[in-house]
Amino acid sequence: MNITPELLQRYSTGQCTPAEMHAVEQWLDDPAAASETADDIPESKRQESASRVWERLRTSRKRPLWVQYRHYLSGMAALLVLVSGMMWYSAKRDSAHETTPFTVHTVRTQKGETRRLTLPDSSVVMLGYDSELRYPSAFREAVRRVVLTGEAQFSVKKNAKQPFVVETAAAQTRVLGTVFDVKEYPGEGHTALLVTEGRVRFTNKISTQSKIITVGNAGLIEGRKLSVRTVTGADAEVSWLNNALRFNDMPLAHVARELERRYHVTIGFRQETLKKERYTGAFRNPSLNGVLGSMSIAVGFRYEVKGQSISLYE
């Protein structure tokens, strides 16, 4: 018969059948059997069950003295085996934690590519175009921390005891469990945050300024400045996840980088002044030619396409 915490519980409260009582007493009489079974019983249950068995043996008055004495000795032996087994298991576990290094996973998307990831805590990440996410193989620390370069939407599994933190070069985004999009590409000078569920603490690493941003709001970090604005309608959606493009009074240099990441092309400017021209526009299910055609009319430039290379000129 298999000795389980439930069986020990019934034995300690006098609820065993005669067959179960005999099996437990044989187990207590055989320290080797106790040692073999100990690994199958969780530590907390082993300790709890052993204490209850000890109490029953100590208070029993229904058996002859020699029987009580025999079980006293065998119970003591079993308890010693259980305690030493627990100490060995605990030491082995702690040693394993100390000697087993964290594995850091690095996932990178190419231009024109997105990926869906499931993190060790079951949080889900949609990694955007030309982006990189680094995260540990297990979240063992007090904070679930990941490092992002580029853009990603995070659907974070709620855990009030272990906050989730997204680190970028200029910002820190801290949540307990919610949905949000973070965007920070090298060389672009800003970090954008859009909250689509719940609330987020958004911190500027340069100025240490921090704000709580709730659903329907967007945060922006530029240098030492952190600003928050309310968004509605299409502006409250993560455009790239909905196969859309939106540009709000954006310099053509930044627009070009967005198009490069999305369509896996290279865009050059024949005149530097053209980079500073600003553009506002929105597209659903856009083709590259459709976007370029609309932009060229609105801003007033021409373009030339050669394979994956595009030149903009006045």
C-alpha positions as CSV (number, residue, x, y, z in Angstrom):
1,M,0.0,0.0,0.0
2,N,1.3,3.5,-0.9
3,I,1.9,5.7,2.1
4,T,0.5,9.2,1.2
5,P,0.0,12.4,3.3
6,E,-3.8,11.7,3.2
7,L,-3.2,8.2,4.7
8,L,-1.0,9.6,7.4
9,Q,-3.7,12.2,8.2
10,R,-6.3,9.5,8.6
11,Y,-3.9,7.4,10.8
12,S,-3.2,10.4,13.1
13,T,-6.9,11.0,13.6
14,G,-7.8,7.4,14.1
15,Q,-9.8,7.1,10.8
16,C,-7.8,4.3,9.1
17,T,-9.2,0.9,8.3
18,P,-7.4,-2.0,10.0
19,A,-5.5,-2.8,6.8
20,E,-4.4,0.9,6.4
21,M,-3.3,1.0,10.1
22,H,-1.3,-2.1,9.6
23,A,0.4,-0.7,6.5
24,V,1.3,2.6,8.2
25,E,2.7,0.8,11.3
26,Q,4.8,-1.5,9.0
27,W,6.0,1.7,7.3
28,L,6.9,3.3,10.6
29,D,8.8,0.1,11.6
30,D,10.9,0.2,8.5
31,P,13.1,3.4,8.2
32,A,14.3,2.3,4.7
33,A,10.7,2.3,3.5
34,A,10.2,5.7,5.0
35,S,13.2,7.0,3.2
36,E,12.1,5.7,-0.1
37,T,8.6,7.2,0.3
38,A,9.7,10.5,1.6
39,D,10.7,11.9,-1.8
40,D,7.1,11.3,-3.0
41,I,5.6,13.5,-0.3
42,P,5.9,17.3,-0.4
43,E,8.1,18.8,2.3
44,S,5.3,20.7,4.1
45,K,3.0,17.7,4.1
46,R,5.8,15.4,5.3
47,Q,6.6,17.6,8.2
48,E,2.9,18.2,9.1
49,S,2.1,14.5,8.8
50,A,5.1,13.4,10.8
51,S,4.1,15.8,13.7
52,R,0.6,14.4,13.8
53,V,1.9,10.8,13.8
54,W,4.3,11.7,16.6
55,E,1.4,13.2,18.6
56,R,-0.8,10.1,18.1
57,L,2.1,7.8,19.2
58,R,2.8,10.0,22.3
59,T,-0.9,10.1,23.5
60,S,-1.9,6.6,22.7
61,R,-3.1,4.7,25.8
62,K,-5.1,1.8,24.2
63,R,-2.2,-0.6,23.6
64,P,0.1,-2.6,25.9
65,L,3.2,-0.7,27.1
66,W,5.6,-2.8,25.1
67,V,3.6,-2.0,21.9
68,Q,3.6,1.7,22.7
69,Y,7.3,1.5,23.4
70,R,8.0,-0.3,20.1
71,H,6.2,2.2,18.1
72,Y,7.8,5.0,20.0
73,L,11.2,3.8,18.9
74,S,10.1,3.1,15.3
75,G,8.2,6.4,15.1
76,M,11.3,8.2,16.3
77,A,13.4,6.4,13.6
78,A,10.9,7.3,10.9
79,L,10.8,10.9,12.0
80,L,14.5,11.1,12.0
81,V,14.6,9.7,8.4
82,L,11.9,12.2,7.4
83,V,13.7,15.2,8.9
84,S,17.1,14.2,7.4
85,G,15.4,13.5,4.1
86,M,13.9,17.0,4.2
87,M,17.2,18.6,5.1
88,W,19.0,16.7,2.3
89,Y,16.3,17.7,-0.3
90,S,16.3,21.3,0.8
91,A,20.1,21.5,0.6
92,K,20.1,19.8,-2.8
93,R,17.4,22.2,-4.1
94,D,19.3,25.3,-2.8
95,S,22.5,24.0,-4.2
96,A,20.8,23.5,-7.6
97,H,19.5,27.0,-7.5
98,E,22.9,28.4,-6.7
99,T,24.8,26.5,-9.4
100,T,22.2,26.6,-12.2
101,P,22.6,29.8,-14.1
102,F,19.8,31.7,-15.6
103,T,19.3,31.2,-19.3
104,V,18.6,34.5,-21.1
105,H,16.5,34.1,-24.2
106,T,17.0,36.7,-27.0
107,V,14.3,36.8,-29.7
108,R,14.7,39.1,-32.6
109,T,12.4,39.9,-35.6
110,Q,13.6,41.1,-39.0
111,K,12.2,43.9,-41.0
112,G,8.8,43.0,-42.2
113,E,8.4,40.3,-39.5
114,T,6.4,40.0,-36.3
115,R,6.3,37.2,-33.7
116,R,4.1,36.0,-30.9
117,L,5.9,34.9,-27.7
118,T,4.7,33.2,-24.5
119,L,6.9,34.1,-21.5
120,P,7.6,31.8,-18.6
121,D,4.8,33.3,-16.5
122,S,2.3,32.8,-19.4
123,S,2.3,36.5,-20.3
124,V,2.0,37.0,-24.1
125,V,4.1,39.3,-26.2
126,M,3.6,40.4,-29.8
127,L,7.0,41.5,-30.9
128,G,6.9,44.1,-33.7
129,Y,9.0,44.7,-36.8
130,D,12.8,44.8,-36.5
131,S,12.6,44.4,-32.7
132,E,14.4,42.4,-29.9
133,L,13.2,41.1,-26.6
134,R,15.4,39.5,-23.9
135,Y,13.9,37.6,-21.0
136,P,15.0,34.9,-18.5
137,S,14.1,31.2,-18.7
138,A,12.3,31.6,-15.4
139,F,11.1,34.6,-13.4
140,R,12.7,33.7,-10.0
141,E,13.4,37.3,-8.8
142,A,11.1,39.7,-7.0
143,V,10.4,41.4,-10.3
144,R,9.6,39.9,-13.7
145,R,12.0,41.9,-15.8
146,V,12.4,41.9,-19.6
147,V,14.5,44.2,-21.9
148,L,13.0,45.6,-25.2
149,T,14.5,47.2,-28.2
150,G,12.0,48.3,-30.8
151,E,8.2,47.7,-30.3
152,A,6.0,45.2,-28.6
153,Q,2.6,44.7,-27.2
154,F,2.5,43.0,-23.8
155,S,-0.5,41.1,-22.3
156,V,0.8,40.5,-18.8
157,K,-0.4,37.7,-16.6
158,K,-1.6,39.3,-13.3
159,N,0.6,38.7,-10.2
160,A,0.3,41.2,-7.5
161,K,3.3,39.8,-5.6
162,Q,5.7,39.9,-8.6
163,P,5.5,43.1,-10.7
164,F,6.3,43.0,-14.4
165,V,8.8,45.5,-15.7
166,V,9.8,46.4,-19.3
167,E,13.2,48.1,-19.6
168,T,14.2,50.2,-22.6
169,A,17.1,52.5,-22.9
170,A,15.2,55.6,-21.8
171,A,12.2,54.3,-20.0
172,Q,10.8,51.8,-17.5
173,T,7.3,50.4,-17.7
174,R,6.0,48.7,-14.5
175,V,2.7,46.8,-14.2
176,L,1.0,44.1,-12.1
177,G,-1.0,42.7,-15.0
178,T,-2.5,44.6,-18.0
179,V,-2.1,45.2,-21.8
180,F,0.0,47.9,-23.3
181,D,2.3,48.7,-26.2
182,V,5.9,50.1,-25.8
183,K,7.9,51.5,-28.7
184,E,11.5,52.7,-28.6
185,Y,13.8,52.4,-31.5
186,P,17.5,53.4,-31.3
187,G,18.3,56.8,-32.7
188,E,14.7,58.1,-32.8
189,G,14.9,60.0,-29.5
190,H,11.6,59.1,-28.0
191,T,9.7,56.3,-26.2
192,A,5.9,55.8,-26.8
193,L,3.5,54.0,-24.6
194,L,-0.1,53.1,-25.3
195,V,-2.3,51.5,-22.6
196,T,-5.2,49.4,-23.9
197,E,-6.1,47.7,-20.6
198,G,-5.6,48.5,-16.9
199,R,-2.9,50.9,-15.7
200,V,0.8,51.3,-16.0
201,R,3.6,53.2,-14.2
202,F,5.7,54.9,-16.9
203,T,9.1,56.3,-15.7
204,N,11.7,58.5,-17.5
205,K,15.1,57.1,-16.6
206,I,16.8,60.4,-17.4
207,S,14.7,62.7,-15.2
208,T,13.2,59.9,-13.0
209,Q,9.8,61.5,-13.6
210,S,7.1,59.0,-13.3
211,K,3.4,58.9,-14.1
212,I,0.5,56.4,-13.8
213,I,-1.1,56.0,-17.2
214,T,-4.5,54.4,-17.5
215,V,-6.5,52.8,-20.4
216,G,-7.3,55.3,-23.2
217,N,-4.1,57.3,-22.6
218,A,-0.7,57.4,-24.2
219,G,2.6,58.4,-22.7
220,L,5.6,59.9,-24.5
221,I,9.2,60.4,-23.3
222,E,11.4,62.8,-25.2
223,G,14.7,63.6,-23.5
224,R,13.9,64.7,-19.9
225,K,10.2,65.3,-20.7
226,L,7.4,62.9,-20.0
227,S,3.9,63.8,-21.3
228,V,0.5,62.1,-21.2
229,R,-2.4,62.6,-23.6
230,T,-5.9,61.1,-24.0
231,V,-6.5,59.0,-27.1
232,T,-9.7,57.9,-28.7
233,G,-10.9,56.1,-31.8
234,A,-8.1,54.9,-34.1
235,D,-5.5,56.6,-32.0
236,A,-6.4,54.3,-29.1
237,E,-5.5,51.2,-31.2
238,V,-2.1,49.6,-31.7
239,S,-2.0,50.2,-35.4
240,W,0.6,47.7,-36.5
241,L,-1.4,44.9,-34.8
242,N,-4.4,45.9,-36.9
243,N,-2.5,46.1,-40.2
244,A,-2.8,49.8,-40.2
245,L,-0.4,52.8,-40.5
246,R,-0.9,56.2,-38.8
247,F,1.4,59.2,-39.0
248,N,0.6,62.3,-36.9
249,D,2.6,65.3,-38.0
250,M,5.7,63.2,-38.3
251,P,8.9,64.2,-40.1
252,L,9.5,62.2,-43.3
253,A,12.8,60.9,-41.9
254,H,10.7,59.1,-39.2
255,V,8.0,58.0,-41.7
256,A,10.7,56.5,-43.9
257,R,12.1,54.4,-41.0
258,E,8.6,53.1,-40.2
259,L,8.2,52.1,-43.8
260,E,11.6,50.4,-43.9
261,R,10.8,48.3,-40.9
262,R,7.3,47.3,-42.1
263,Y,8.1,46.6,-45.8
264,H,11.7,45.5,-45.5
265,V,13.0,48.2,-47.9
266,T,15.6,50.9,-47.8
267,I,14.5,54.5,-48.3
268,G,17.0,57.3,-49.1
269,F,16.6,61.1,-49.6
270,R,18.4,62.9,-52.3
271,Q,17.8,66.3,-50.5
272,E,18.4,66.6,-46.8
273,T,15.7,69.3,-46.5
274,L,13.1,66.7,-47.6
275,K,13.7,64.7,-44.4
276,K,12.3,67.6,-42.3
277,E,9.0,67.8,-44.2
278,R,6.1,66.7,-42.0
279,Y,3.3,64.3,-42.9
280,T,-0.1,63.3,-41.4
281,G,-2.0,60.3,-42.7
282,A,-3.7,57.0,-41.9
283,F,-4.1,53.8,-43.9
284,R,-5.9,50.4,-43.5
285,N,-4.3,47.3,-45.1
286,P,-1.9,49.6,-47.0
287,S,0.4,48.6,-49.8
288,L,3.8,50.3,-50.0
289,N,3.0,51.9,-53.4
290,G,-0.3,53.2,-52.0
291,V,1.4,54.9,-49.1
292,L,4.2,56.4,-51.2
293,G,1.7,57.6,-53.8
294,S,-0.5,59.3,-51.1
295,M,2.5,60.9,-49.3
296,S,4.1,62.2,-52.5
297,I,0.9,64.1,-53.4
298,A,0.4,65.4,-49.9
299,V,4.0,66.6,-49.3
300,G,5.0,67.3,-52.9
301,F,7.9,64.9,-53.7
302,R,8.7,62.3,-56.3
303,Y,10.1,58.8,-55.8
304,E,12.0,56.1,-57.6
305,V,11.8,52.4,-56.9
306,K,14.7,50.0,-57.7
307,G,14.1,46.6,-56.2
308,Q,14.1,47.1,-52.5
309,S,15.6,50.5,-52.7
310,I,13.5,53.7,-52.8
311,S,14.7,57.2,-53.4
312,L,12.7,60.3,-52.5
313,Y,13.5,63.6,-54.2
314,E,11.9,67.0,-54.9
